[in-house]
Amino acid sequence: MSADMYSSSATDQLTKERGICMEKNCDVRRVFMTLKECQNRIKSKTYTAETCHQETVDLIEAIDHCVGDKAFIKFA
């Protein structure tokens, strides 16, 4: 994951809200940690069919759910 996509100090409102969710939302943090655990499992093996695809999708959905009601409020 690109760190500049999730920065609470960004000037872009969506990026800023994503960063806040990554830092402060317990559900998003839990899903993020699940993804990190999956990535560590993959790195520890010489070969695996595991891809962490579902964990990545889960993280994107959790972030979208977190920022959904506040990401574009300044456009209104």
mmJSON file of the N, C-alpha and C atoms, coordinates in Angstrom:
{"data_MODEL":{"atom_site":{
"group_PDB":["ATOM","ATOM","ATOM","ATOM","ATOM","ATOM","ATOM","ATOM","ATOM","ATOM","ATOM","ATOM","ATOM","ATOM","ATOM","ATOM","ATOM","ATOM","ATOM","ATOM","ATOM","ATOM","ATOM","ATOM","ATOM","ATOM","ATOM","ATOM","ATOM","ATOM","ATOM","ATOM","ATOM","ATOM","ATOM","ATOM","ATOM","ATOM","ATOM","ATOM","ATOM","ATOM","ATOM","ATOM","ATOM","ATOM","ATOM","ATOM","ATOM","ATOM","ATOM","ATOM","ATOM","ATOM","ATOM","ATOM","ATOM","ATOM","ATOM","ATOM","ATOM","ATOM","ATOM","ATOM","ATOM","ATOM","ATOM","ATOM","ATOM","ATOM","ATOM","ATOM","ATOM","ATOM","ATOM","ATOM","ATOM","ATOM","ATOM","ATOM","ATOM","ATOM","ATOM","ATOM","ATOM","ATOM","ATOM","ATOM","ATOM","ATOM","ATOM","ATOM","ATOM","ATOM","ATOM","ATOM","ATOM","ATOM","ATOM","ATOM","ATOM","ATOM","ATOM","ATOM","ATOM","ATOM","ATOM","ATOM","ATOM","ATOM","ATOM","ATOM","ATOM","ATOM","ATOM","ATOM","ATOM","ATOM","ATOM","ATOM","ATOM","ATOM","ATOM","ATOM","ATOM","ATOM","ATOM","ATOM","ATOM","ATOM","ATOM","ATOM","ATOM","ATOM","ATOM","ATOM","ATOM","ATOM","ATOM","ATOM","ATOM","ATOM","ATOM","ATOM","ATOM","ATOM","ATOM","ATOM","ATOM","ATOM","ATOM","ATOM","ATOM","ATOM","ATOM","ATOM","ATOM","ATOM","ATOM","ATOM","ATOM","ATOM","ATOM","ATOM","ATOM","ATOM","ATOM","ATOM","ATOM","ATOM","ATOM","ATOM","ATOM","ATOM","ATOM","ATOM","ATOM","ATOM","ATOM","ATOM","ATOM","ATOM","ATOM","ATOM","ATOM","ATOM","ATOM","ATOM","ATOM","ATOM","ATOM","ATOM","ATOM","ATOM","ATOM","ATOM","ATOM","ATOM","ATOM","ATOM","ATOM","ATOM","ATOM","ATOM","ATOM","ATOM","ATOM","ATOM","ATOM","ATOM","ATOM","ATOM","ATOM","ATOM","ATOM","ATOM","ATOM","ATOM","ATOM","ATOM","ATOM","ATOM","ATOM","ATOM","ATOM","ATOM","ATOM","ATOM"],
"id":[1,2,3,4,5,6,7,8,9,10,11,12,13,14,15,16,17,18,19,20,21,22,23,24,25,26,27,28,29,30,31,32,33,34,35,36,37,38,39,40,41,42,43,44,45,46,47,48,49,50,51,52,53,54,55,56,57,58,59,60,61,62,63,64,65,66,67,68,69,70,71,72,73,74,75,76,77,78,79,80,81,82,83,84,85,86,87,88,89,90,91,92,93,94,95,96,97,98,99,100,101,102,103,104,105,106,107,108,109,110,111,112,113,114,115,116,117,118,119,120,121,122,123,124,125,126,127,128,129,130,131,132,133,134,135,136,137,138,139,140,141,142,143,144,145,146,147,148,149,150,151,152,153,154,155,156,157,158,159,160,161,162,163,164,165,166,167,168,169,170,171,172,173,174,175,176,177,178,179,180,181,182,183,184,185,186,187,188,189,190,191,192,193,194,195,196,197,198,199,200,201,202,203,204,205,206,207,208,209,210,211,212,213,214,215,216,217,218,219,220,221,222,223,224,225,226,227,228],
"type_symbol":["N","C","C","N","C","C","N","C","C","N","C","C","N","C","C","N","C","C","N","C","C","N","C","C","N","C","C","N","C","C","N","C","C","N","C","C","N","C","C","N","C","C","N","C","C","N","C","C","N","C","C","N","C","C","N","C","C","N","C","C","N","C","C","N","C","C","N","C","C","N","C","C","N","C","C","N","C","C","N","C","C","N","C","C","N","C","C","N","C","C","N","C","C","N","C","C","N","C","C","N","C","C","N","C","C","N","C","C","N","C","C","N","C","C","N","C","C","N","C","C","N","C","C","N","C","C","N","C","C","N","C","C","N","C","C","N","C","C","N","C","C","N","C","C","N","C","C","N","C","C","N","C","C","N","C","C","N","C","C","N","C","C","N","C","C","N","C","C","N","C","C","N","C","C","N","C","C","N","C","C","N","C","C","N","C","C","N","C","C","N","C","C","N","C","C","N","C","C","N","C","C","N","C","C","N","C","C","N","C","C","N","C","C","N","C","C","N","C","C","N","C","C","N","C","C","N","C","C"],
"label_atom_id":["N","CA","C","N","CA","C","N","CA","C","N","CA","C","N","CA","C","N","CA","C","N","CA","C","N","CA","C","N","CA","C","N","CA","C","N","CA","C","N","CA","C","N","CA","C","N","CA","C","N","CA","C","N","CA","C","N","CA","C","N","CA","C","N","CA","C","N","CA","C","N","CA","C","N","CA","C","N","CA","C","N","CA","C","N","CA","C","N","CA","C","N","CA","C","N","CA","C","N","CA","C","N","CA","C","N","CA","C","N","CA","C","N","CA","C","N","CA","C","N","CA","C","N","CA","C","N","CA","C","N","CA","C","N","CA","C","N","CA","C","N","CA","C","N","CA","C","N","CA","C","N","CA","C","N","CA","C","N","CA","C","N","CA","C","N","CA","C","N","CA","C","N","CA","C","N","CA","C","N","CA","C","N","CA","C","N","CA","C","N","CA","C","N","CA","C","N","CA","C","N","CA","C","N","CA","C","N","CA","C","N","CA","C","N","CA","C","N","CA","C","N","CA","C","N","CA","C","N","CA","C","N","CA","C","N","CA","C","N","CA","C","N","CA","C","N","CA","C","N","CA","C","N","CA","C","N","CA","C","N","CA","C","N","CA","C"],
"label_alt_id":[null,null,null,null,null,null,null,null,null,null,null,null,null,null,null,null,null,null,null,null,null,null,null,null,null,null,null,null,null,null,null,null,null,null,null,null,null,null,null,null,null,null,null,null,null,null,null,null,null,null,null,null,null,null,null,null,null,null,null,null,null,null,null,null,null,null,null,null,null,null,null,null,null,null,null,null,null,null,null,null,null,null,null,null,null,null,null,null,null,null,null,null,null,null,null,null,null,null,null,null,null,null,null,null,null,null,null,null,null,null,null,null,null,null,null,null,null,null,null,null,null,null,null,null,null,null,null,null,null,null,null,null,null,null,null,null,null,null,null,null,null,null,null,null,null,null,null,null,null,null,null,null,null,null,null,null,null,null,null,null,null,null,null,null,null,null,null,null,null,null,null,null,null,null,null,null,null,null,null,null,null,null,null,null,null,null,null,null,null,null,null,null,null,null,null,null,null,null,null,null,null,null,null,null,null,null,null,null,null,null,null,null,null,null,null,null,null,null,null,null,null,null,null,null,null,null,null,null],
"label_comp_id":["MET","MET","MET","SER","SER","SER","ALA","ALA","ALA","ASP","ASP","ASP","MET","MET","MET","TYR","TYR","TYR","SER","SER","SER","SER","SER","SER","SER","SER","SER","ALA","ALA","ALA","THR","THR","THR","ASP","ASP","ASP","GLN","GLN","GLN","LEU","LEU","LEU","THR","THR","THR","LYS","LYS","LYS","GLU","GLU","GLU","ARG","ARG","ARG","GLY","GLY","GLY","ILE","ILE","ILE","CYS","CYS","CYS","MET","MET","MET","GLU","GLU","GLU","LYS","LYS","LYS","ASN","ASN","ASN","CYS","CYS","CYS","ASP","ASP","ASP","VAL","VAL","VAL","ARG","ARG","ARG","ARG","ARG","ARG","VAL","VAL","VAL","PHE","PHE","PHE","MET","MET","MET","THR","THR","THR","LEU","LEU","LEU","LYS","LYS","LYS","GLU","GLU","GLU","CYS","CYS","CYS","GLN","GLN","GLN","ASN","ASN","ASN","ARG","ARG","ARG","ILE","ILE","ILE","LYS","LYS","LYS","SER","SER","SER","LYS","LYS","LYS","THR","THR","THR","TYR","TYR","TYR","THR","THR","THR","ALA","ALA","ALA","GLU","GLU","GLU","THR","THR","THR","CYS","CYS","CYS","HIS","HIS","HIS","GLN","GLN","GLN","GLU","GLU","GLU","THR","THR","THR","VAL","VAL","VAL","ASP","ASP","ASP","LEU","LEU","LEU","ILE","ILE","ILE","GLU","GLU","GLU","ALA","ALA","ALA","ILE","ILE","ILE","ASP","ASP","ASP","HIS","HIS","HIS","CYS","CYS","CYS","VAL","VAL","VAL","GLY","GLY","GLY","ASP","ASP","ASP","LYS","LYS","LYS","ALA","ALA","ALA","PHE","PHE","PHE","ILE","ILE","ILE","LYS","LYS","LYS","PHE","PHE","PHE","ALA","ALA","ALA"],
"label_asym_id":["A","A","A","A","A","A","A","A","A","A","A","A","A","A","A","A","A","A","A","A","A","A","A","A","A","A","A","A","A","A","A","A","A","A","A","A","A","A","A","A","A","A","A","A","A","A","A","A","A","A","A","A","A","A","A","A","A","A","A","A","A","A","A","A","A","A","A","A","A","A","A","A","A","A","A","A","A","A","A","A","A","A","A","A","A","A","A","A","A","A","A","A","A","A","A","A","A","A","A","A","A","A","A","A","A","A","A","A","A","A","A","A","A","A","A","A","A","A","A","A","A","A","A","A","A","A","A","A","A","A","A","A","A","A","A","A","A","A","A","A","A","A","A","A","A","A","A","A","A","A","A","A","A","A","A","A","A","A","A","A","A","A","A","A","A","A","A","A","A","A","A","A","A","A","A","A","A","A","A","A","A","A","A","A","A","A","A","A","A","A","A","A","A","A","A","A","A","A","A","A","A","A","A","A","A","A","A","A","A","A","A","A","A","A","A","A","A","A","A","A","A","A","A","A","A","A","A","A"],
"label_entity_id":["1","1","1","1","1","1","1","1","1","1","1","1","1","1","1","1","1","1","1","1","1","1","1","1","1","1","1","1","1","1","1","1","1","1","1","1","1","1","1","1","1","1","1","1","1","1","1","1","1","1","1","1","1","1","1","1","1","1","1","1","1","1","1","1","1","1","1","1","1","1","1","1","1","1","1","1","1","1","1","1","1","1","1","1","1","1","1","1","1","1","1","1","1","1","1","1","1","1","1","1","1","1","1","1","1","1","1","1","1","1","1","1","1","1","1","1","1","1","1","1","1","1","1","1","1","1","1","1","1","1","1","1","1","1","1","1","1","1","1","1","1","1","1","1","1","1","1","1","1","1","1","1","1","1","1","1","1","1","1","1","1","1","1","1","1","1","1","1","1","1","1","1","1","1","1","1","1","1","1","1","1","1","1","1","1","1","1","1","1","1","1","1","1","1","1","1","1","1","1","1","1","1","1","1","1","1","1","1","1","1","1","1","1","1","1","1","1","1","1","1","1","1","1","1","1","1","1","1"],
"label_seq_id":[1,1,1,2,2,2,3,3,3,4,4,4,5,5,5,6,6,6,7,7,7,8,8,8,9,9,9,10,10,10,11,11,11,12,12,12,13,13,13,14,14,14,15,15,15,16,16,16,17,17,17,18,18,18,19,19,19,20,20,20,21,21,21,22,22,22,23,23,23,24,24,24,25,25,25,26,26,26,27,27,27,28,28,28,29,29,29,30,30,30,31,31,31,32,32,32,33,33,33,34,34,34,35,35,35,36,36,36,37,37,37,38,38,38,39,39,39,40,40,40,41,41,41,42,42,42,43,43,43,44,44,44,45,45,45,46,46,46,47,47,47,48,48,48,49,49,49,50,50,50,51,51,51,52,52,52,53,53,53,54,54,54,55,55,55,56,56,56,57,57,57,58,58,58,59,59,59,60,60,60,61,61,61,62,62,62,63,63,63,64,64,64,65,65,65,66,66,66,67,67,67,68,68,68,69,69,69,70,70,70,71,71,71,72,72,72,73,73,73,74,74,74,75,75,75,76,76,76],
"pdbx_PDB_ins_code":[null,null,null,null,null,null,null,null,null,null,null,null,null,null,null,null,null,null,null,null,null,null,null,null,null,null,null,null,null,null,null,null,null,null,null,null,null,null,null,null,null,null,null,null,null,null,null,null,null,null,null,null,null,null,null,null,null,null,null,null,null,null,null,null,null,null,null,null,null,null,null,null,null,null,null,null,null,null,null,null,null,null,null,null,null,null,null,null,null,null,null,null,null,null,null,null,null,null,null,null,null,null,null,null,null,null,null,null,null,null,null,null,null,null,null,null,null,null,null,null,null,null,null,null,null,null,null,null,null,null,null,null,null,null,null,null,null,null,null,null,null,null,null,null,null,null,null,null,null,null,null,null,null,null,null,null,null,null,null,null,null,null,null,null,null,null,null,null,null,null,null,null,null,null,null,null,null,null,null,null,null,null,null,null,null,null,null,null,null,null,null,null,null,null,null,null,null,null,null,null,null,null,null,null,null,null,null,null,null,null,null,null,null,null,null,null,null,null,null,null,null,null,null,null,null,null,null,null],
"Cartn_x":[0.837,0.0,0.89,0.495,1.24,0.894,1.916,1.703,1.062,1.337,0.766,-0.726,-1.284,-2.73,-3.486,-2.762,-3.378,-2.609,-2.679,-1.932,-2.881,-2.893,-3.779,-3.311,-2.115,-1.617,-1.693,-2.337,-2.446,-3.365,-3.185,-4.066,-5.329,-5.256,-6.425,-7.37,-8.631,-9.598,-9.794,-9.899,-10.109,-8.905,-7.709,-6.487,-6.38,-6.726,-6.682,-7.651,-8.877,-9.867,-9.451,-8.863,-8.345,-7.272,-6.385,-5.321,-5.862,-6.859,-7.481,-8.112,-8.785,-9.384,-8.306,-7.204,-6.124,-5.548,-5.491,-4.894,-5.861,-7.14,-8.03,-9.224,-9.57,-10.746,-10.339,-10.915,-10.547,-10.828,-11.937,-12.265,-11.249,-10.898,-9.922,-8.562,-8.16,-6.87,-6.839,-7.95,-8.02,-7.847,-8.54,-8.444,-7.04,-6.46,-5.098,-4.1,-4.253,-3.347,-3.513,-4.723,-4.955,-4.213,-4.244,-3.511,-2.009,-1.493,-0.056,0.367,-0.467,-0.169,-0.106,-1.03,-1.033,0.24,0.614,1.828,3.059,3.105,4.232,4.278,3.116,3.069,3.635,3.252,3.721,5.231,5.729,7.164,7.994,7.399,8.157,8.285,7.591,7.611,8.337,8.955,9.608,8.598,7.515,6.442,5.114,4.128,2.768,1.78,0.612,-0.452,-1.271,-1.007,-1.741,-1.38,-2.376,-2.145,-2.533,-3.289,-3.803,-4.81,-5.348,-6.323,-7.547,-8.108,-9.316,-9.045,-7.875,-7.52,-7.399,-6.871,-6.754,-8.135,-9.014,-10.385,-11.089,-10.907,-11.527,-11.051,-9.758,-9.226,-9.82,-9.878,-10.449,-11.91,-12.661,-14.064,-14.197,-13.332,-13.381,-13.062,-12.071,-11.717,-12.85,-13.4,-14.526,-15.698,-16.004,-17.098,-16.8,-15.564,-15.165,-15.253,-14.783,-14.735,-16.004,-16.887,-18.055,-18.874,-19.134,-20.016,-19.291,-17.965,-17.265,-16.217,-15.91,-14.831,-15.13,-16.36,-16.688,-17.598,-17.65,-18.539,-18.192,-16.93,-16.531,-16.945,-17.338,-17.806,-19.255,-19.968,-21.4,-21.634],
"Cartn_y":[-1.169,0.0,1.243,2.153,3.393,4.28,4.721,5.539,6.881,7.417,8.714,8.633,7.428,7.268,7.367,7.249,7.196,8.091,9.384,10.311,11.305,11.292,12.209,13.657,13.881,15.249,15.74,14.993,15.364,16.565,17.257,18.381,17.905,16.788,16.214,15.656,16.046,15.673,14.159,13.467,12.018,11.3,11.686,11.089,11.353,12.556,12.912,12.058,11.91,11.095,9.632,9.124,7.75,7.594,8.564,8.517,8.535,9.359,9.418,8.072,7.471,6.146,5.109,5.141,4.175,4.335,5.557,5.816,5.59,5.926,6.015,5.074,4.465,3.595,2.169,1.629,0.293,-0.795,-0.691,-1.705,-1.692,-0.507,-0.389,-0.899,-0.548,-1.023,-2.546,-3.153,-4.611,-5.261,-4.74,-5.289,-5.062,-3.9,-3.602,-4.581,-4.873,-5.816,-7.223,-7.604,-8.898,-8.963,-7.876,-7.814,-7.918,-7.202,-7.261,-8.673,-9.354,-10.735,-11.636,-11.445,-12.224,-11.952,-10.693,-10.344,-10.967,-10.978,-11.594,-13.098,-13.745,-15.187,-15.466,-14.654,-14.847,-14.64,-13.596,-13.306,-14.386,-15.092,-16.096,-17.425,-17.566,-18.822,-18.64,-19.714,-19.639,-19.78,-20.512,-20.637,-20.766,-20.047,-20.171,-19.713,-20.297,-19.876,-18.733,-18.425,-17.359,-16.005,-15.133,-13.837,-12.631,-12.808,-11.716,-10.842,-11.344,-10.573,-10.216,-11.199,-10.941,-9.948,-10.036,-9.103,-7.678,-7.542,-6.228,-5.651,-6.477,-6.043,-5.644,-6.437,-6.125,-4.776,-4.474,-3.192,-2.034,-2.177,-1.116,-0.864,-1.932,-1.786,-1.126,-1.489,-0.89,0.603,0.969,2.385,3.142,2.57,3.217,3.437,2.446,2.564,3.666,3.749,4.741,6.167,6.38,7.741,8.138,7.197,7.432,8.652,8.897,10.006,11.329,11.328,12.588,12.971,12.1,12.374,13.55,13.693,14.731,15.808,15.926,16.889,18.336,18.617,19.98,20.378,19.396,19.71,20.176,19.891,20.223,21.707],
"Cartn_z":[0.0,0.0,0.0,-0.8,-0.873,0.322,1.029,2.224,1.889,0.683,0.335,0.0,-0.102,-0.297,1.017,2.127,3.45,4.415,4.213,5.052,5.716,7.042,7.757,7.669,7.143,6.995,5.547,4.672,3.261,3.076,1.971,1.654,0.946,0.241,-0.417,0.643,0.588,1.623,1.724,0.591,0.613,1.214,0.799,1.342,2.834,3.245,4.662,5.471,5.001,5.716,5.764,4.679,4.687,5.757,5.839,6.841,8.256,8.493,9.819,10.155,9.189,9.419,9.72,8.982,9.209,10.611,11.112,12.419,13.58,13.388,14.546,14.556,13.437,13.394,13.746,14.806,15.295,14.267,13.553,12.548,11.406,10.942,9.86,10.33,11.532,12.069,12.16,12.582,12.699,11.328,10.325,8.971,8.411,8.688,8.238,8.853,10.133,10.799,10.222,9.861,9.217,7.883,7.124,5.86,6.101,7.098,7.4,7.801,8.588,8.975,7.749,6.824,5.591,4.786,4.656,3.923,4.573,5.886,6.59,6.357,6.33,6.036,4.654,3.687,2.318,2.231,2.868,2.834,3.51,4.462,5.209,4.459,3.343,2.589,1.263,0.802,-0.503,-1.634,-1.38,-2.361,-1.632,-2.113,-1.587,-2.648,-2.632,-3.54,-2.938,-1.683,-0.993,-1.597,-1.745,-2.389,-1.547,-0.487,0.346,-0.395,-1.477,-2.252,-1.404,-0.725,0.064,1.187,1.812,2.879,2.341,1.123,0.494,0.193,-0.352,-0.638,0.657,1.7,2.995,3.525,3.364,3.831,3.034,1.734,0.901,1.279,1.487,1.884,3.253,4.195,5.53,5.474,4.679,4.541,3.856,2.791,2.1,3.048,3.859,4.821,5.845,6.278,7.283,6.731,5.508,4.961,4.218,3.988,3.141,3.478,4.744,5.111,5.313,5.283,5.542,4.501,3.57,2.627,1.703,1.282,0.308,0.873,2.17,2.816,2.437,2.164,1.828,0.416,-0.403,-1.751,-1.752,-0.691,-0.636,-0.467],
"occupancy":[1.0,1.0,1.0,1.0,1.0,1.0,1.0,1.0,1.0,1.0,1.0,1.0,1.0,1.0,1.0,1.0,1.0,1.0,1.0,1.0,1.0,1.0,1.0,1.0,1.0,1.0,1.0,1.0,1.0,1.0,1.0,1.0,1.0,1.0,1.0,1.0,1.0,1.0,1.0,1.0,1.0,1.0,1.0,1.0,1.0,1.0,1.0,1.0,1.0,1.0,1.0,1.0,1.0,1.0,1.0,1.0,1.0,1.0,1.0,1.0,1.0,1.0,1.0,1.0,1.0,1.0,1.0,1.0,1.0,1.0,1.0,1.0,1.0,1.0,1.0,1.0,1.0,1.0,1.0,1.0,1.0,1.0,1.0,1.0,1.0,1.0,1.0,1.0,1.0,1.0,1.0,1.0,1.0,1.0,1.0,1.0,1.0,1.0,1.0,1.0,1.0,1.0,1.0,1.0,1.0,1.0,1.0,1.0,1.0,1.0,1.0,1.0,1.0,1.0,1.0,1.0,1.0,1.0,1.0,1.0,1.0,1.0,1.0,1.0,1.0,1.0,1.0,1.0,1.0,1.0,1.0,1.0,1.0,1.0,1.0,1.0,1.0,1.0,1.0,1.0,1.0,1.0,1.0,1.0,1.0,1.0,1.0,1.0,1.0,1.0,1.0,1.0,1.0,1.0,1.0,1.0,1.0,1.0,1.0,1.0,1.0,1.0,1.0,1.0,1.0,1.0,1.0,1.0,1.0,1.0,1.0,1.0,1.0,1.0,1.0,1.0,1.0,1.0,1.0,1.0,1.0,1.0,1.0,1.0,1.0,1.0,1.0,1.0,1.0,1.0,1.0,1.0,1.0,1.0,1.0,1.0,1.0,1.0,1.0,1.0,1.0,1.0,1.0,1.0,1.0,1.0,1.0,1.0,1.0,1.0,1.0,1.0,1.0,1.0,1.0,1.0,1.0,1.0,1.0,1.0,1.0,1.0,1.0,1.0,1.0,1.0,1.0,1.0],
"B_iso_or_equiv":[0.0,0.0,0.0,0.0,0.0,0.0,0.0,0.0,0.0,0.0,0.0,0.0,0.0,0.0,0.0,0.0,0.0,0.0,0.0,0.0,0.0,0.0,0.0,0.0,0.0,0.0,0.0,0.0,0.0,0.0,0.0,0.0,0.0,0.0,0.0,0.0,0.0,0.0,0.0,0.0,0.0,0.0,0.0,0.0,0.0,0.0,0.0,0.0,0.0,0.0,0.0,0.0,0.0,0.0,0.0,0.0,0.0,0.0,0.0,0.0,0.0,0.0,0.0,0.0,0.0,0.0,0.0,0.0,0.0,0.0,0.0,0.0,0.0,0.0,0.0,0.0,0.0,0.0,0.0,0.0,0.0,0.0,0.0,0.0,0.0,0.0,0.0,0.0,0.0,0.0,0.0,0.0,0.0,0.0,0.0,0.0,0.0,0.0,0.0,0.0,0.0,0.0,0.0,0.0,0.0,0.0,0.0,0.0,0.0,0.0,0.0,0.0,0.0,0.0,0.0,0.0,0.0,0.0,0.0,0.0,0.0,0.0,0.0,0.0,0.0,0.0,0.0,0.0,0.0,0.0,0.0,0.0,0.0,0.0,0.0,0.0,0.0,0.0,0.0,0.0,0.0,0.0,0.0,0.0,0.0,0.0,0.0,0.0,0.0,0.0,0.0,0.0,0.0,0.0,0.0,0.0,0.0,0.0,0.0,0.0,0.0,0.0,0.0,0.0,0.0,0.0,0.0,0.0,0.0,0.0,0.0,0.0,0.0,0.0,0.0,0.0,0.0,0.0,0.0,0.0,0.0,0.0,0.0,0.0,0.0,0.0,0.0,0.0,0.0,0.0,0.0,0.0,0.0,0.0,0.0,0.0,0.0,0.0,0.0,0.0,0.0,0.0,0.0,0.0,0.0,0.0,0.0,0.0,0.0,0.0,0.0,0.0,0.0,0.0,0.0,0.0,0.0,0.0,0.0,0.0,0.0,0.0,0.0,0.0,0.0,0.0,0.0,0.0],
"pdbx_formal_charge":[null,null,null,null,null,null,null,null,null,null,null,null,null,null,null,null,null,null,null,null,null,null,null,null,null,null,null,null,null,null,null,null,null,null,null,null,null,null,null,null,null,null,null,null,null,null,null,null,null,null,null,null,null,null,null,null,null,null,null,null,null,null,null,null,null,null,null,null,null,null,null,null,null,null,null,null,null,null,null,null,null,null,null,null,null,null,null,null,null,null,null,null,null,null,null,null,null,null,null,null,null,null,null,null,null,null,null,null,null,null,null,null,null,null,null,null,null,null,null,null,null,null,null,null,null,null,null,null,null,null,null,null,null,null,null,null,null,null,null,null,null,null,null,null,null,null,null,null,null,null,null,null,null,null,null,null,null,null,null,null,null,null,null,null,null,null,null,null,null,null,null,null,null,null,null,null,null,null,null,null,null,null,null,null,null,null,null,null,null,null,null,null,null,null,null,null,null,null,null,null,null,null,null,null,null,null,null,null,null,null,null,null,null,null,null,null,null,null,null,null,null,null,null,null,null,null,null,null],
"auth_seq_id":[1,1,1,2,2,2,3,3,3,4,4,4,5,5,5,6,6,6,7,7,7,8,8,8,9,9,9,10,10,10,11,11,11,12,12,12,13,13,13,14,14,14,15,15,15,16,16,16,17,17,17,18,18,18,19,19,19,20,20,20,21,21,21,22,22,22,23,23,23,24,24,24,25,25,25,26,26,26,27,27,27,28,28,28,29,29,29,30,30,30,31,31,31,32,32,32,33,33,33,34,34,34,35,35,35,36,36,36,37,37,37,38,38,38,39,39,39,40,40,40,41,41,41,42,42,42,43,43,43,44,44,44,45,45,45,46,46,46,47,47,47,48,48,48,49,49,49,50,50,50,51,51,51,52,52,52,53,53,53,54,54,54,55,55,55,56,56,56,57,57,57,58,58,58,59,59,59,60,60,60,61,61,61,62,62,62,63,63,63,64,64,64,65,65,65,66,66,66,67,67,67,68,68,68,69,69,69,70,70,70,71,71,71,72,72,72,73,73,73,74,74,74,75,75,75,76,76,76],
"auth_comp_id":["MET","MET","MET","SER","SER","SER","ALA","ALA","ALA","ASP","ASP","ASP","MET","MET","MET","TYR","TYR","TYR","SER","SER","SER","SER","SER","SER","SER","SER","SER","ALA","ALA","ALA","THR","THR","THR","ASP","ASP","ASP","GLN","GLN","GLN","LEU","LEU","LEU","THR","THR","THR","LYS","LYS","LYS","GLU","GLU","GLU","ARG","ARG","ARG","GLY","GLY","GLY","ILE","ILE","ILE","CYS","CYS","CYS","MET","MET","MET","GLU","GLU","GLU","LYS","LYS","LYS","ASN","ASN","ASN","CYS","CYS","CYS","ASP","ASP","ASP","VAL","VAL","VAL","ARG","ARG","ARG","ARG","ARG","ARG","VAL","VAL","VAL","PHE","PHE","PHE","MET","MET","MET","THR","THR","THR","LEU","LEU","LEU","LYS","LYS","LYS","GLU","GLU","GLU","CYS","CYS","CYS","GLN","GLN","GLN","ASN","ASN","ASN","ARG","ARG","ARG","ILE","ILE","ILE","LYS","LYS","LYS","SER","SER","SER","LYS","LYS","LYS","THR","THR","THR","TYR","TYR","TYR","THR","THR","THR","ALA","ALA","ALA","GLU","GLU","GLU","THR","THR","THR","CYS","CYS","CYS","HIS","HIS","HIS","GLN","GLN","GLN","GLU","GLU","GLU","THR","THR","THR","VAL","VAL","VAL","ASP","ASP","ASP","LEU","LEU","LEU","ILE","ILE","ILE","GLU","GLU","GLU","ALA","ALA","ALA","ILE","ILE","ILE","ASP","ASP","ASP","HIS","HIS","HIS","CYS","CYS","CYS","VAL","VAL","VAL","GLY","GLY","GLY","ASP","ASP","ASP","LYS","LYS","LYS","ALA","ALA","ALA","PHE","PHE","PHE","ILE","ILE","ILE","LYS","LYS","LYS","PHE","PHE","PHE","ALA","ALA","ALA"],
"auth_asym_id":["A","A","A","A","A","A","A","A","A","A","A","A","A","A","A","A","A","A","A","A","A","A","A","A","A","A","A","A","A","A","A","A","A","A","A","A","A","A","A","A","A","A","A","A","A","A","A","A","A","A","A","A","A","A","A","A","A","A","A","A","A","A","A","A","A","A","A","A","A","A","A","A","A","A","A","A","A","A","A","A","A","A","A","A","A","A","A","A","A","A","A","A","A","A","A","A","A","A","A","A","A","A","A","A","A","A","A","A","A","A","A","A","A","A","A","A","A","A","A","A","A","A","A","A","A","A","A","A","A","A","A","A","A","A","A","A","A","A","A","A","A","A","A","A","A","A","A","A","A","A","A","A","A","A","A","A","A","A","A","A","A","A","A","A","A","A","A","A","A","A","A","A","A","A","A","A","A","A","A","A","A","A","A","A","A","A","A","A","A","A","A","A","A","A","A","A","A","A","A","A","A","A","A","A","A","A","A","A","A","A","A","A","A","A","A","A","A","A","A","A","A","A","A","A","A","A","A","A"],
"auth_atom_id":["N","CA","C","N","CA","C","N","CA","C","N","CA","C","N","CA","C","N","CA","C","N","CA","C","N","CA","C","N","CA","C","N","CA","C","N","CA","C","N","CA","C","N","CA","C","N","CA","C","N","CA","C","N","CA","C","N","CA","C","N","CA","C","N","CA","C","N","CA","C","N","CA","C","N","CA","C","N","CA","C","N","CA","C","N","CA","C","N","CA","C","N","CA","C","N","CA","C","N","CA","C","N","CA","C","N","CA","C","N","CA","C","N","CA","C","N","CA","C","N","CA","C","N","CA","C","N","CA","C","N","CA","C","N","CA","C","N","CA","C","N","CA","C","N","CA","C","N","CA","C","N","CA","C","N","CA","C","N","CA","C","N","CA","C","N","CA","C","N","CA","C","N","CA","C","N","CA","C","N","CA","C","N","CA","C","N","CA","C","N","CA","C","N","CA","C","N","CA","C","N","CA","C","N","CA","C","N","CA","C","N","CA","C","N","CA","C","N","CA","C","N","CA","C","N","CA","C","N","CA","C","N","CA","C","N","CA","C","N","CA","C","N","CA","C","N","CA","C","N","CA","C","N","CA","C","N","CA","C","N","CA","C","N","CA","C"],
"pdbx_PDB_model_num":[1,1,1,1,1,1,1,1,1,1,1,1,1,1,1,1,1,1,1,1,1,1,1,1,1,1,1,1,1,1,1,1,1,1,1,1,1,1,1,1,1,1,1,1,1,1,1,1,1,1,1,1,1,1,1,1,1,1,1,1,1,1,1,1,1,1,1,1,1,1,1,1,1,1,1,1,1,1,1,1,1,1,1,1,1,1,1,1,1,1,1,1,1,1,1,1,1,1,1,1,1,1,1,1,1,1,1,1,1,1,1,1,1,1,1,1,1,1,1,1,1,1,1,1,1,1,1,1,1,1,1,1,1,1,1,1,1,1,1,1,1,1,1,1,1,1,1,1,1,1,1,1,1,1,1,1,1,1,1,1,1,1,1,1,1,1,1,1,1,1,1,1,1,1,1,1,1,1,1,1,1,1,1,1,1,1,1,1,1,1,1,1,1,1,1,1,1,1,1,1,1,1,1,1,1,1,1,1,1,1,1,1,1,1,1,1,1,1,1,1,1,1,1,1,1,1,1,1]
}}}
